[in-house]
Amino acid sequence: MSLQRIEAIAREQYETGAHGARHLMLGLDVLEALRARAAKGVAHPYGPDRENLDALMSMPAIIADEDTLEATAWRLCENAGRVTVEQGRIGDPS
């Protein structure tokens, strides 16, 4: 899965609350890639006034170390029970 999917999940949560009590778990490379995309001057999914990663993310994010999650992987998890709802890896074609 791509960074665009992570952004779509954040947008869905921001606009409709579709993901309720869920959080994103991000690998270190995913975090850095999102920070780069959220740099000032880059087109933002919620408008030009959103200039940093905190503004981009409309749901809690947990940064995982490499013992917990591979650096290029991410997961969308339920807060209770840590059930994985969706997962992916940046750089995957799908």
N, CA, C and O of each residue as an XYZ file, in Angstrom:
376
protein
N       0.831     -1.175      0.000
C       0.000      0.000      0.000
C       0.878      1.241      0.000
O       2.042      1.199      0.396
N       0.321      2.298     -0.433
C       1.092      3.518     -0.608
C       0.790      4.545      0.475
O      -0.119      4.379      1.289
N       1.573      5.595      0.456
C       1.339      6.708      1.368
C      -0.019      7.341      1.109
O      -0.643      7.875      2.026
N      -0.478      7.281     -0.139
C      -1.784      7.845     -0.460
C      -2.891      7.142      0.320
O      -3.876      7.781      0.690
N      -2.753      5.847      0.578
C      -3.777      5.126      1.349
C      -3.782      5.607      2.799
O      -4.850      5.775      3.387
N      -2.616      5.829      3.375
C      -2.551      6.347      4.738
C      -3.221      7.716      4.789
O      -3.991      8.001      5.705
N      -2.926      8.558      3.807
C      -3.550      9.882      3.750
C      -5.066      9.764      3.577
O      -5.821     10.544      4.157
N      -5.509      8.789      2.777
C      -6.952      8.596      2.586
C      -7.621      8.177      3.896
O      -8.719      8.642      4.201
N      -6.976      7.309      4.669
C      -7.520      6.892      5.957
C      -7.637      8.105      6.882
O      -8.663      8.293      7.535
N      -6.590      8.925      6.938
C      -6.623     10.122      7.782
C      -7.718     11.081      7.319
O      -8.411     11.679      8.143
N      -7.873     11.228      6.005
C      -8.909     12.113      5.458
C     -10.304     11.588      5.804
O     -11.179     12.358      6.201
N     -10.511     10.273      5.654
C     -11.803      9.674      5.989
C     -12.146      9.915      7.458
O     -13.290     10.229      7.790
N     -11.159      9.770      8.330
C     -11.394      9.993      9.752
C     -11.703     11.461     10.022
O     -12.594     11.776     10.810
N     -10.977     12.350      9.376
C     -11.171     13.793      9.556
C     -12.545     14.235      9.083
O     -13.220     15.011      9.760
N     -12.962     13.743      7.923
C     -14.209     14.200      7.313
C     -15.455     13.515      7.864
O     -16.497     14.155      8.012
N     -15.360     12.220      8.170
C     -16.567     11.472      8.534
C     -16.459     10.693      9.842
O     -17.468     10.199     10.346
N     -15.265     10.576     10.393
C     -15.090      9.758     11.594
C     -15.271      8.280     11.314
O     -15.591      7.508     12.218
N     -15.067      7.877     10.059
C     -15.337      6.513      9.615
C     -14.542      5.443     10.352
O     -14.960      4.286     10.398
N     -13.412      5.808     10.923
C     -12.560      4.798     11.560
C     -12.687      4.776     13.073
O     -12.023      3.985     13.742
N     -13.528      5.632     13.611
C     -13.840      5.595     15.038
C     -12.629      5.529     15.935
O     -11.735      6.371     15.856
N     -12.603      4.520     16.791
C     -11.537      4.368     17.784
C     -10.425      3.488     17.244
O     -10.167      2.404     17.768
N      -9.781      3.949     16.214
C      -8.651      3.228     15.621
C      -7.418      4.110     15.671
O      -7.505      5.318     15.892
N      -6.265      3.484     15.463
C      -5.022      4.236     15.381
C      -4.153      3.646     14.285
O      -4.320      2.493     13.889
N      -3.238      4.446     13.811
C      -2.262      3.992     12.828
C      -0.966      3.653     13.545
O      -0.519      4.403     14.413
N      -0.364      2.531     13.190
C       0.958      2.181     13.668
C       1.887      2.336     12.470
O       1.672      1.709     11.433
N       2.904      3.158     12.605
C       3.778      3.494     11.487
C       5.203      3.034     11.728
O       5.750      3.236     12.813
N       5.807      2.417     10.721
C       7.227      2.115     10.759
C       8.022      3.403     10.595
O       7.478      4.416     10.153
N       9.288      3.373     10.941
C      10.113      4.583     10.921
C      10.253      5.193      9.527
O      10.226      6.416      9.392
N      10.403      4.373      8.495
C      10.501      4.906      7.129
C       9.180      5.530      6.684
O       9.173      6.530      5.965
N       8.072      4.945      7.108
C       6.754      5.495      6.785
C       6.606      6.867      7.430
O       6.132      7.810      6.797
N       7.009      6.973      8.679
C       6.938      8.253      9.379
C       7.747      9.320      8.645
O       7.260     10.431      8.435
N       8.962      8.995      8.259
C       9.806      9.963      7.560
C       9.211     10.351      6.210
O       9.274     11.517      5.822
N       8.641      9.397      5.496
C       8.022      9.691      4.204
C       6.803     10.605      4.380
O       6.596     11.515      3.577
N       6.008     10.375      5.408
C       4.854     11.239      5.671
C       5.299     12.640      6.068
O       4.701     13.628      5.641
N       6.337     12.728      6.877
C       6.865     14.046      7.254
C       7.335     14.812      6.021
O       7.101     16.015      5.903
N       7.991     14.118      5.114
C       8.474     14.774      3.887
C       7.301     15.273      3.051
O       7.363     16.362      2.480
N       6.239     14.487      2.977
C       5.055     14.898      2.206
C       4.322     16.054      2.859
O       3.661     16.838      2.178
N       4.433     16.166      4.173
C       3.729     17.211      4.900
C       4.565     18.485      5.046
O       4.158     19.423      5.731
N       5.725     18.514      4.405
C       6.593     19.692      4.500
C       5.893     20.917      3.931
O       5.071     20.803      3.021
N       6.213     22.072      4.458
C       5.594     23.318      4.008
C       5.804     23.491      2.508
O       6.896     23.266      1.987
N       4.754     23.889      1.839
C       4.841     24.109      0.402
C       4.351     22.940     -0.429
O       4.140     23.086     -1.633
N       4.166     21.779      0.191
C       3.662     20.605     -0.519
C       2.141     20.664     -0.515
O       1.540     21.140      0.449
N       1.523     20.189     -1.574
C       0.060     20.160     -1.623
C      -0.469     19.252     -0.517
O       0.003     18.126     -0.360
N      -1.439     19.732      0.246
C      -1.968     18.986      1.374
C      -3.411     18.568      1.094
O      -4.160     19.309      0.458
N      -3.801     17.389      1.564
C      -5.157     16.922      1.290
C      -6.248     17.757      1.947
O      -7.396     17.711      1.505
N      -5.925     18.522      2.992
C      -6.945     19.294      3.688
C      -6.800     20.786      3.444
O      -7.475     21.575      4.107
N      -5.962     21.194      2.535
C      -5.805     22.610      2.225
C      -4.428     23.134      2.597
O      -3.693     22.488      3.344
N      -4.079     24.303      2.076
C      -2.736     24.837      2.256
C      -2.423     25.287      3.679
O      -1.254     25.503      4.001
N      -3.429     25.435      4.542
C      -3.159     25.867      5.910
C      -2.595     24.747      6.776
O      -2.136     24.997      7.890
N      -2.626     23.533      6.283
C      -2.090     22.396      7.029
C      -0.631     22.214      6.633
O      -0.336     21.757      5.529
N       0.287     22.571      7.537
C       1.694     22.619      7.151
C       2.580     21.606      7.848
O       3.794     21.632      7.645
N       2.036     20.722      8.653
C       2.912     19.761      9.312
C       2.207     18.426      9.492
O       1.016     18.300      9.208
N       2.938     17.445      9.957
C       2.395     16.091     10.086
C       1.240     16.041     11.076
O       0.270     15.318     10.848
N       1.322     16.792     12.167
C       0.235     16.785     13.150
C      -1.072     17.230     12.521
O      -2.131     16.683     12.829
N      -1.007     18.212     11.648
C      -2.214     18.682     10.978
C      -2.718     17.655      9.966
O      -3.924     17.524      9.759
N      -1.801     16.931      9.340
C      -2.183     15.914      8.367
C      -2.903     14.754      9.046
O      -3.893     14.241      8.526
N      -2.412     14.349     10.190
C      -2.955     13.178     10.860
C      -4.170     13.573     11.693
O      -4.064     14.400     12.598
N      -5.306     12.991     11.390
C      -6.527     13.278     12.124
C      -6.892     12.120     13.044
O      -8.009     12.054     13.558
N      -5.948     11.211     13.249
C      -6.173     10.103     14.163
C      -4.852      9.782     14.854
O      -3.791     10.135     14.339
N      -4.894      9.127     15.998
C      -3.660      8.833     16.713
C      -2.719      7.967     15.882
O      -3.152      7.086     15.139
N      -1.433      8.236     16.024
C      -0.405      7.445     15.347
C       0.601      6.968     16.382
O       1.036      7.735     17.240
N       0.960      5.712     16.294
C       1.980      5.131     17.157
C       3.179      4.832     16.275
O       3.054      4.158     15.252
N       4.324      5.326     16.666
C       5.544      5.093     15.900
C       6.190      3.834     16.465
O       6.525      3.767     17.647
N       6.357      2.842     15.602
C       6.868      1.548     16.034
C       8.358      1.443     15.754
O       8.835      1.888     14.710
N       9.086      0.856     16.683
C      10.495      0.610     16.416
C      10.622     -0.639     15.545
O       9.637     -1.334     15.296
N      11.823     -0.913     15.093
C      12.011     -2.003     14.130
C      11.780     -3.379     14.742
O      11.601     -4.349     14.006
N      11.777     -3.488     16.056
C      11.455     -4.765     16.697
C       9.953     -5.041     16.666
O       9.526     -6.192     16.759
N       9.161     -3.991     16.536
C       7.709     -4.106     16.557
C       7.117     -4.196     15.155
O       6.194     -4.973     14.910
N       7.659     -3.388     14.232
C       7.108     -3.291     12.885
C       8.241     -2.924     11.935
O       9.073     -2.077     12.260
N       8.278     -3.552     10.769
C       9.303     -3.201      9.789
C       9.203     -1.731      9.434
O       8.116     -1.154      9.467
N      10.318     -1.127      9.097
C      10.394      0.318      8.866
C       9.479      0.788      7.741
O       9.002      1.922      7.780
N       9.223     -0.046      6.745
C       8.400      0.366      5.606
C       6.940     -0.055      5.740
O       6.156      0.134      4.811
N       6.568     -0.621      6.880
C       5.206     -1.147      7.065
C       4.358     -0.200      7.900
O       4.867      0.627      8.655
N       3.033     -0.349      7.736
C       2.068      0.384      8.555
C       0.860     -0.500      8.800
O       0.596     -1.440      8.051
N       0.128     -0.183      9.866
C      -1.091     -0.910     10.204
C      -2.153      0.061     10.696
O      -1.844      1.049     11.363
N      -3.389     -0.225     10.366
C      -4.538      0.450     10.950
C      -5.122     -0.541     11.947
O      -5.529     -1.640     11.569
N      -5.164     -0.153     13.231
C      -5.556     -1.081     14.295
C      -6.716     -0.544     15.106
O      -6.891      0.667     15.247
N      -7.513     -1.468     15.641
C      -8.535     -1.122     16.617
C      -7.812     -0.789     17.917
O      -6.834     -1.450     18.267
N      -8.282      0.226     18.634
C      -7.638      0.599     19.889
C      -7.774     -0.493     20.935
O      -6.825     -0.765     21.670
N      -8.924     -1.112     21.011
C      -9.139     -2.184     21.983
C      -8.705     -3.508     21.366
O      -9.197     -3.896     20.306
N      -7.807     -4.183     22.014
C      -7.393     -5.501     21.550
C      -6.327     -5.505     20.474
O      -5.820     -6.573     20.130
N      -5.972     -4.366     19.937
C      -4.914     -4.244     18.922
C      -5.157     -5.131     17.698
O      -4.214     -5.671     17.120
N      -6.405     -5.277     17.313
C      -6.759     -6.040     16.113
C      -6.374     -5.219     14.886
O      -6.716     -4.040     14.798
N      -5.667     -5.833     13.942
C      -5.280     -5.154     12.715
C      -6.443     -5.178     11.741
O      -6.952     -6.244     11.396
N      -6.871     -3.974     11.290
C      -7.982     -3.837     10.360
C      -7.457     -3.818      8.924
O      -8.052     -4.409      8.022
N      -6.349     -3.137      8.733
C      -5.757     -2.988      7.401
C      -4.261     -2.796      7.605
O      -3.836     -2.233      8.614
N      -3.467     -3.261      6.657
C      -2.030     -3.075      6.761
C      -1.428     -2.962      5.373
O      -2.037     -3.348      4.376
N      -0.237     -2.431      5.335
C       0.433     -2.286      4.055
C       1.895     -1.960      4.240
O       2.435     -1.987      5.346
N       2.514     -1.652      3.124
C       3.951     -1.370      3.107
C       4.176     -0.323      2.029
O       3.672     -0.464      0.915
N       4.922      0.719      2.345
C       5.185      1.713      1.306
C       6.074      1.076      0.246
O       6.960      0.276      0.546
N       5.816      1.446     -0.975
C       6.566      0.887     -2.087
C       5.896     -0.297     -2.747
O       6.287     -0.688     -3.847
N       4.880     -0.887     -2.093
C       4.131     -1.969     -2.724
C       3.267     -1.405     -3.837
O       2.711     -0.319     -3.678
N       3.134     -2.096     -4.949
C       2.371     -1.570     -6.069
C       0.868     -1.479     -5.827
O       0.201     -0.670     -6.471
N       0.318     -2.276     -4.927
C      -1.138     -2.270     -4.721
C      -1.557     -1.362     -3.601
O      -2.748     -1.252     -3.310
